[in-house]
Amino acid sequence: MYKKICIIGLGTLGGFLAKNLSELETTNELLLFDYDTVEQENIKNSIYLKRDIGKLKTKAICDYINSNAQIHIRSEKFIEGKTNIPKQDLIIDCRDFTYNRNNLIDTRLYISGKELIIDCRKNVKYKKQHEGVYTIKLSKTEIKAAALHATILIHNGLIKELISHRLVQEIPIDLISEKSRKLISLKNDLIYDETPISNKLINFATNYPSIINLNKTNDLKFCIGNNSSPYVSKTIQKNNLHTINDILSEVSSLVNKAPQQFNYFVITINNNIIEILPETGSA
């Protein structure tokens, strides 16, 4: 369990990851490093908005974090071997630039193509520092999905295995699994993808923050299907959804009670009603 987490670099991936990790009930403290300011080019695929242009990223990110975790910010450049930080349970490097690494950093996260790369090597040496770039165009939703994948790995502790064995892993960030794509290409009448519920909720990464915020002050009615005639529904009392996993647990239990199986769902939010619409065609 990681109670104290440090993120170095609050750009595209780092900004979304900071928000996600702040919402985990296991996170007590979050230490955030970045010396840069928000620029116009950052708005397209990061957590920041136009109102943040010119602000330090460490200051701007605080407007998007709403949690019980203690947030500590350091608006300075992190220099390997020179910058001192308090003892942390997990130190994550999300910088755009690739640096030589020492034993302090536990893992480096970055996106290559449509893959999230989790690099847990130690003492990596490069001939020269270089700046990372997106080799293909990625949407904000895809970057959010990558941050969500990383958050789940951290929350369930699987990243400990990667760190202990100093491995490098690639995780696809497509919202629909490759298995499903192959099945769809066959044009079968029935497609059933045995993937976790988090992968079946097509726009979950976009909507889960709004659901958590709504539940802080309101009871929420969850419906599998349209609210007027749902397959199954349940009301969640206010202030009971604090994390991503809380929502996934409730939705999963409702999906399992539905009279038939569906492959994918689209989430719609209408006041305090959360509709989980199956892929029947109307969604």
Order of alpha helices (4+ residues) and beta strands (2+ residues): beta-alpha-beta-alpha-beta-beta-beta-beta-beta-beta-alpha-alpha-beta-alpha-alpha-alpha-beta-beta-alpha-beta-beta
